[in-house]
């Protein structure tokens, strides 16, 4: 089955528990976020490597960028780096992008992958780095991300109007992309980030319906309500979406959110049913040493 971030599992399933049970296997190690916040791991290394990934993905779908950064964080959290020089970080960035494009079925030439950084790596070096990353990730390349949970949580909302659903999903998607680089959100499960992003988006687009949306998500047995509140609060604090200033500068009576809210109310009165969906995952293994590639 072709890999998609919204449908990461290799087999179809209607049981959402399949995603919730294995999502922790696709996260950075538990201590990673704390090590970045408190200086045990140089946050500049992560920032610089993400910058390199962004350069390499400038002409690619942003889902490739997202998956590349997912691989990077999981790798850095589990593999000690003997070298953090620019050439080593560029090699890591290139390898993460190479793996992500392969998983996404994107054809990327070697010259495009090398970019304009002035550093040229032979195919053998690149392949060894890819294998090292695969080992750190335990070959779990079909990453379960917040995108994997968006369809499930949206199915809990009494929102059948297609344009409104698309608006909500689009806003939540933008929030998820911005959350990817924030170290304060790295410790939360993908499902919690997805739920928080949808609530953040719904509060902007349908403020009058926010409470009912939150109740629907909190009614899910897989959701830790304390974690949800903490994650949502951090999203508010860092203001990761670019819509805040626009909403603040416009009269509440004229905002798109109120227009959508009114449309939602008129639509939801006649549409009260919901459905649920989910998906499943398999895994593989390998191991390696960073010193053999980065020295």
C-alpha positions in Angstrom: 0.0 0.0 0.0 1.4 3.4 -1.0 2.6 5.5 2.0 0.6 8.7 2.8 0.9 10.8 6.0 -2.8 10.6 6.5 -2.9 6.9 5.8 0.5 5.6 7.1 -0.4 2.0 7.8 0.2 -0.7 5.2 -3.2 -2.3 5.6 -6.7 -0.8 5.8 -8.5 -0.9 9.1 -11.6 0.7 10.6 -10.2 0.4 14.1 -8.6 3.8 15.2 -6.8 2.0 18.1 -4.3 0.7 15.6 -2.8 4.2 15.2 -3.1 5.2 18.9 -1.4 2.0 20.1 1.8 2.5 18.0 2.1 6.3 17.7 4.7 6.4 20.5 7.0 4.2 18.4 7.2 7.1 15.9 8.2 9.8 18.3 11.7 11.1 19.4 13.0 9.6 22.6 11.3 10.8 25.8 14.3 12.9 26.9 14.9 14.6 23.6 12.6 17.6 24.1 13.9 18.2 27.5 17.5 18.0 26.4 16.8 20.7 23.7 15.0 23.0 26.2 17.6 22.7 29.0 20.8 22.8 26.8 21.9 19.1 27.1 21.7 18.9 23.3 22.6 21.9 21.2 19.4 23.3 19.8 21.4 25.1 17.1 22.4 21.8 15.6 18.7 21.0 15.1 17.9 24.4 13.8 20.8 24.4 11.3 19.9 21.0 10.0 16.2 21.9 9.6 17.4 24.9 7.7 19.4 22.7 5.3 16.4 20.4 4.9 14.2 23.4 4.1 16.7 24.4 1.4 16.7 20.9 -0.1 12.9 20.8 -0.1 12.3 24.3 -1.4 10.9 22.9 -4.7 9.2 19.8 -3.2 5.9 19.2 -1.5 5.9 20.4 2.1 4.9 16.9 3.2 8.4 15.8 2.1 9.8 18.5 4.4 7.6 17.4 7.3 8.6 13.8 6.9 12.3 14.7 6.7 12.2 16.7 9.9 10.3 13.8 11.6 13.1 11.5 10.6 15.7 14.0 11.8 14.2 14.4 15.3 13.9 10.7 15.8 17.4 10.2 14.6 19.0 12.9 16.7 17.2 11.7 19.8 18.7 8.2 19.5 22.1 8.6 17.9 25.0 10.4 19.4 26.8 12.5 16.8 30.7 12.4 16.9 30.7 15.3 14.4 28.4 18.4 14.3 30.4 20.2 11.7 28.6 21.8 8.7 29.5 18.9 6.3 28.2 16.3 8.8 24.9 18.1 9.3 24.5 18.6 5.5 25.0 14.8 5.1 22.3 14.1 7.7 19.9 16.6 6.1 20.5 15.1 2.6 19.9 11.6 3.9 16.7 12.5 5.7 15.4 14.2 2.5 16.5 11.3 0.4 14.6 8.8 2.6 11.5 11.0 2.7 11.3 11.4 -1.1 11.6 7.6 -1.5 8.8 7.1 1.0 6.7 9.7 -0.8 7.4 8.3 -4.2 9.1 11.6 -5.3 11.8 11.4 -8.0 14.7 13.5 -6.9 17.9 13.5 -8.9 21.3 13.2 -7.2 22.2 16.7 -8.4 19.0 18.2 -6.9 19.7 16.3 -3.7 23.2 17.7 -3.5 21.9 21.2 -3.8 24.1 24.3 -4.0 26.0 23.8 -0.7 29.4 23.2 -2.3 29.7 19.8 -0.6 29.5 16.8 -2.8 29.0 13.3 -1.3 29.5 10.1 -3.2 26.6 7.7 -3.3 28.3 5.2 -1.0 28.6 7.8 1.8 25.0 8.9 1.4 23.8 5.3 1.5 25.7 4.6 4.6 24.2 7.6 6.3 20.7 6.5 5.2 21.3 3.0 6.7 22.5 4.7 10.0 19.3 6.7 10.1 17.2 3.7 9.3 18.8 1.8 12.2 18.1 4.7 14.7 14.5 4.7 13.5 14.3 0.9 13.7 13.2 0.9 10.0 9.9 2.5 11.0 9.6 4.7 8.0 5.9 4.9 7.6 5.8 7.6 10.2 2.6 8.1 12.3 2.3 11.9 12.5 -0.5 14.4 13.5 -1.8 14.2 10.0 -2.6 10.5 10.6 -5.2 11.5 13.2 -6.9 14.5 11.6 -9.5 12.4 9.7 -10.4 10.5 12.8 -10.9 13.6 15.0 -12.8 15.4 12.3 -15.2 12.5 12.1 -16.2 13.2 15.7 -17.4 16.7 14.7 -20.9 17.3 13.5 -19.6 19.1 10.5 -20.8 17.8 7.1 -20.6 20.8 5.0 -17.6 20.2 2.6 -16.3 23.8 2.3 -16.3 24.2 6.1 -14.6 20.8 6.6 -11.9 21.9 4.1 -11.5 25.2 5.8 -11.0 23.5 9.2 -8.7 20.9 7.8 -6.6 23.5 5.9 -6.2 25.7 9.0 -5.3 22.8 11.2 -2.8 21.5 8.6 -1.0 24.9 8.7 -0.9 24.8 12.4 0.6 21.3 12.4 3.3 22.3 10.0 4.3 25.3 12.2 4.3 23.1 15.3 6.9 20.8 13.8 9.8 23.2 14.5 8.7 24.2 18.0 10.7 22.3 20.6 8.0 23.0 23.2 5.7 20.6 21.3 8.1 17.8 20.6 7.1 15.8 23.7 3.5 15.5 22.8 2.1 12.5 21.0 1.0 13.0 17.4 -2.6 12.5 18.3 -2.5 15.2 20.9 -0.9 17.6 18.5 -3.6 16.8 15.9 -6.4 17.3 18.4 -4.9 20.6 19.6 -4.4 21.9 16.1 -8.0 21.1 15.2 -9.2 22.8 18.3 -7.0 25.8 17.7 -8.3 26.0 14.1 -12.0 25.6 15.2 -11.6 28.3 17.8 -10.5 30.7 15.0 -13.0 29.6 12.4 -16.0 28.5 14.6 -15.6 30.1 18.0 -19.2 29.5 19.0 -18.7 25.8 18.3 -15.4 25.4 20.1 -16.9 23.9 23.3 -18.8 21.2 21.5 -15.7 20.3 19.4 -13.6 20.1 22.5 -16.2 17.9 24.2 -16.2 15.6 21.2 -12.5 15.2 21.3 -12.3 14.8 25.1 -15.0 12.1 24.8 -12.5 10.0 23.0 -11.0 7.3 25.3 -7.6 7.6 23.6 -7.1 11.2 24.5 -5.4 12.3 27.7 -7.2 15.5 28.6 -4.4 17.0 30.7 -2.0 16.5 27.8 -4.5 18.0 25.4 -4.9 21.1 27.6 -1.1 21.5 28.0 -0.5 21.2 24.3 -3.3 23.5 23.3 -2.0 26.1 25.8 1.5 25.9 24.4 0.1 26.4 20.9 -1.6 29.6 22.1 1.5 30.8 23.8 3.8 30.6 20.8 1.2 31.8 18.3 2.4 29.4 15.7 -0.3 30.2 13.2 0.0 33.4 11.1 -3.7 34.3 11.3 -3.6 35.9 14.8 -2.8 39.4 13.8 -5.3 39.4 11.0 -8.1 38.3 13.3 -7.1 40.9 16.0 -7.2 43.8 13.5 -10.6 43.1 12.1 -14.0 43.7 13.8 -15.4 40.5 15.2 -18.7 41.1 13.4 -16.9 41.0 10.0 -14.4 38.3 10.6 -14.3 35.2 8.4 -14.6 33.1 11.6 -18.1 34.5 12.4 -19.2 34.1 8.8 -18.1 30.5 8.9 -19.7 30.1 12.3 -23.0 31.2 11.1 -22.8 28.9 8.1 -21.8 26.0 10.3 -24.8 26.6 12.6 -27.2 26.6 9.7 -25.7 23.5 8.2 -25.2 21.5 11.4 -28.8 21.8 12.4 -29.7 19.4 9.7 -26.6 17.2 9.9 -26.1 15.5 13.2 -24.3 12.2 12.5 -20.7 11.3 12.5 -18.4 8.5 11.5 -15.0 7.3 12.7 -12.0 6.1 10.8 -8.4 4.8 11.5 -5.5 2.7 10.1 -2.6 -0.1 11.1 1.4 -0.5 11.0 4.2 -3.1 10.6 7.9 -2.7 11.5 11.5 -3.8 10.6 15.0 -3.5 12.2 18.7 -2.6 11.7 21.6 -1.0 13.5 24.7 1.1 12.9 27.4 3.5 14.3 27.5 7.2 13.6 31.3 7.2 13.9 31.7 5.0 10.9 29.9 7.5 8.7 30.7 10.9 10.2 34.4 10.5 10.6 
